[in-house]
Amino acid sequence: MQQHPPALRRRNRRLGLMVGGFVAGMVGLAFASVPLYDMFCRATGYNGTVQTGGPAAPGAGQQVLTIRFNANTQPNLPWRFRPEAPSLSLRVGEEGMGFYSAENLSGTPVTGIATYNVTPEVVGKYFHKTACFCFDEQTLAAGQKADMPLSFWVDPKIGEDPNTRGIRTITISYTFFRSLDDAARSGALANAGEHVGRGAATPPTATP
């Protein structure tokens, strides 16, 4: 049966619009496929892509600790020594930084050396410093002020140990003396933590 020409034209116009829309959709999908695939990989970790957002990666645990900073100065050392901030919150497995400042209040250069300890003592084996100013002589000119940073991390295994599982606050204390001999005489050296050496441990790397 022969169709009326206007009806045929309308049908062809609809068909043309449908084909054009399909082609445009396929082109858009092709352009979107790369970012969509990238988003999928980042959300699921597929194909080795590091995940972003959401829960922390296995290297950085969920437990959050409060790290308190304490500062002491031997009475015969004419320095003002203190932490820049009293504390910070830190997830286990993540690297944190703390800052201390020291000022020579005398009119002549003075040398000091710091020891440190961590309390409660039971957490000592889980607390790792990666950079520190302890056990290194520091000489300040008259009236000089210096910033002294440290970096550290807490092993996530602290949450697996029955003796440390309930601990939520760790205090790191630094004490400046005129010499290690003074520190030894005061008893501070015997209770001090270890110096950061070349083989210092590093935080665990997050895995995808």
Secondary structure, 3 states (H helix, E strand, C coil): CCCCHHHHHHHHHHHHHHHHHHHHHHHHHHHHHHHHHHHHHHHHCHHHCCCCCCCCCCCCCCCEEEEEEEEEECCCCCEEEEECCCEEEEECCCEEEEEEEEEECCCCCEEEEEEEEEECHHHHHHEEEEECCCCCCEEECCCCEEEEEEEEEECHHHHCCCCCCCCCEEEEEEEEECCHHHHHHHCCCCCCCCCCCCCCCCCCCCCC
